[in-house]
């Protein structure tokens, strides 16, 4: 899979060299990106909730990451690099939603209700609860529980200690349990973006 297609064949040596460099950059980028695509999509989808907006954020993340790819000095840090970009874009999107306020919230709730899916409603409730957490906590629990990142990987992205990540995840679980508790006081647990009652 290529990020974009190259339409014209270069006619001189300089253009051929530039083309080879670009192909090499694309191949290197895609070899690092492909294994992370599903985890990145789950992270964005859980926090953004709307499918189309989530796709837009993932696409924008890939473009921004590709454009600045040559600045990445160590390719082993690609995961942190990619998820940091996604995190910034997700937070920008969420700030915009908070600014728009009630209209966006009502629109999301109506979409969830009209889908006739209990899973959609539960995901919507999860999304609302996650948005009430501090950013580091919501990101940590989504990266750990839904995207499947290790605590060490999350620590590298958030630039905190592993103990700091553990604390954020513990606090997030505790707060989410309170926020998502229903009238019968049942506990709620997160696994792969779906809520299951215990």
N, C-alpha and C positions, 0 to 999 in steps of 0.2 A: 504494500500500500504506500503510495506517494502522497505527500502533502499537497502537491500541485503538479500539473503536467507541464512538460517543457515542449513547446510547440515547434520552434524553429531550430534547425541544425546550425551550429556555429560555422562560420566560414573562415575564421583565422585561428591561429594557434592560441592567442590570448583568450578568445572566447571559449575555445575548447577546454583550456585550463580552468577557467571560471566555472564552466558547466560541470567538469569533473569534480571540482571542489564542492559545488552545490549538491551533486548527487551523493558524494561521500558524506556530507553533513546530514542530508536527509536520511540516508541509510543508518548512520550512527544514531541519530535522534530517534528514529522509529524502532530501532532494536532495543533502545532503553525504554521508550514510551509504551510499546505494545503490552509488555507484561503488567504494566500498572494501570492500563486503561479501565478495566472493570472496577478496580478499587477506587480510582479517581471518580468514576461515574457514580458509584454508590455514595461516596462522600458528598458530592455536589447535590445529587438527587434528594438525599435525606434532609439537607439544610435548606435547599431552595424550594423543594416540593413540587413546583410546577414543571411538568416534563419538558415543555418547549424551552422554558427559561433555563432549566438545568442543562439541556443540550447546548444552548448558546454559551453558557459559562464554561462548559467543557471545551467547546471549540475555541473560545477566546483564550483559555488557559494554554491550549496546544499552540496557538499562534504566537502568543507572548513568549512562551517557553522556547519555541523554535527560533524566533527572531533574536533572542539573547543567548542562544545555546553556546555560541563560541566564547562567551564570557565565563561559562562554567569551567573552572580550572580542574576540577576533579569529577570525573563522570560517576564515581561511586556515590557522589552526593546528589545524584539526579533526582532521587525520590524526594528528598527535602526540598530541592529546588522547585520541582513540579508542584508539590502540595502547598508550598508557601505561596506560589503564584495563585493557585486555586483558592486558597484561603483568603487572600487579599480581594480577589474578584467576588467571592461569595459574600464577604463582609460588606463590600461596596453595594452589592445587590440588596442585601438585607437592610442596610442603612437607608437605601432608596425606598424600600417597602415600608419601613417605619415612618419615613417622611410622608409617604402617601397615605398612611394610616388606615382608617376604618374601611375605606373603599376596597383596598387590596385584600384585607382580612375577610370581608364579606364575600368578595369574589371567589377567594380560595375555598371558603366554607361551602358556598353554593356549588362549586365544581365538585367538591368531595361528596356532597349530599346527592347530587344528580348522577353520580357515577354508579349508584345502586350497589356499591361494594363496601362491605364492612371493613375490608383491608384498607381501602382508600380513606375512610373516615378515621381509622386508627392511625394511619400514617399522618393524616392532617393534624390530629391531636398531638402526636409525637413531635411534629414540626413546630407547632405552637409552643410546646413545652421547652423544646431545645432552644428556641429563640429567647426564652426568659432566663437562660443560664448565662453566666459570664462566657465570653468568647472562648477562652482557653479551655474551659470545662466542656462546652458543647463540642468543640473540635476534637478534644482528646477522646471523649467517649464515642463519638462517631467514627473516628479513625481506628480506635481499638476494637469496638464491638461490630461495626458495620463494614469498614474498609479492610479490617484484618491486619492493620499495621502493628508492629511490636512496640512495646513501651520505649525501647531504645530509639526506634525510628521516630516516634512522636517527640521524644525528648530533643532529637536533632532538629526537627522542624520548628518546634516551639522555642528552642534555645533555652531549655530548662533541664534540671536534673531528672533522672528516672524516678526518684522519690517524688519530685514535683508532679510528674505525670500521674503517678499512682494516687497522689492526693487529689488531683483534679478529677480523675475518673471516679474515685470514691465519693467525692462531694457531688459530682454530677448524678451518679446513681441514686444517692440519697434524696437529692432535690427532685429528680424526675419521679421517683416513687411517690413523693408527696403531691407533686403536680398532677400526676396521672391517676391518683387514687380515686376510685369511683365511690358512689354512695354506700356500697356494701363493704368498703374498706378492703378491697382486694388489692394485692400487690401486682405491679406491672413490671415486666422484664423486657429488655430490648434484645432482639436477635435478628440480624440481617434486615433491619428496616421494618420489621413487622412486630406488633405487640402481642404477646401471649399472656393470658391471665394465668396466675398460679393459685 
